[in-house]
Amino acid sequence: MITALGGGVGAAKFLNGLTKLVPNEELTLIINTADDIELYGFNISPDIDTIIYRLSGNIDTDKGWGLKGDSLNVLNSLSSFGIETWFGLGDRDFATQVFKKELALNGKSKTEITNLTASSFGLGNLNILPMSDQSVETWIETNEGEMHFQEYYIKRRMEPEVTGLNLRGIEDAKPSPGVLNALANSDLIIICPSNPIISIGPILEVKGIREAVVNSPAKVIAISPLIGGKPLKGPADKLMRGLGLEASSSEIAKLYKDFLDVMVLDDSDGGEVETINSLEIITFVTDTIMTDDEKSETLSRRILDFLDI
Ligand code: GDP
């Protein structure tokens, strides 16, 4: 059994390759829900939707999120009511949100809603779990005040200076059913190339999850989301620096030091090998940039070969 922890875009690209090599029945995915946001009357889970859209072959590959070929009629109509529409959502993506909202109104949990959505997209045999059924929201403290992560990232385009981070609701969040069991019964735990602060960090902060990773008999491997010390997209470096950390793969290795066995680094970060090895973490240096499906699969194949799986 393999369990993977991940966020949205980077994780989805990586898992798209992994699922070509590992049968769905042998995989459990634990996905971040701390960047969920209440908007347009819906509770939107961008990371879970991105994973489902990508793994079912429906993603808009240019953007890395949303459904391919989707139109924007609903969003454009909403702006004529004076509603702010900075958070992009296509018409068919709105339909996903309506489906989920109906389920929530009928009392279904986030886990059940995720499962039913995945099934509707043909992924019924893949165990995709939200990190928690309880609501957690990431709020970013900046020099212009505190704002929801999506507002900082999308509306404000990462312009305000980050000074801190607040995971609202994390104290009351419990691992969703199946999470602790999957971690305890895995041979391999993969930390996807996702933002360590706002994607992997919140998953590990849900009560009991970090301990379950530390105590699992599984080998734990992480793929760095940084290429040459920078994210391919998103605010990983800005958030790390804003929290007083260095933006580097070795700094990420330090964040995972209590459980990490192997760190996969991009060729451009080969200079960090010694520092990471000094943390008693094995390194595997390879091309980690996944520009298409084939490169995603090649990366997974190299990693599984390296691990002799
Ligand atoms: P988000 O919440 O949708 O931004 O999703 P993630 O946290 O999963 O993704 C953001 C991270 O994925 C960024 O730090 C990117 O650098 C990383 N990422 C995206 N594509 C790739 C890739 O092809 N290779 C690697 N190594 N990282 C990637």
Residues whose N, C-alpha, C, O or C-beta is under 5 A from the ligand:
A	BS01	GDP	G7 G8 V9 G10 A11 P193 S194 N195 S199 S224 P225 L226 K230 P231 L232 K233 G234 A236 T288 I289 M290
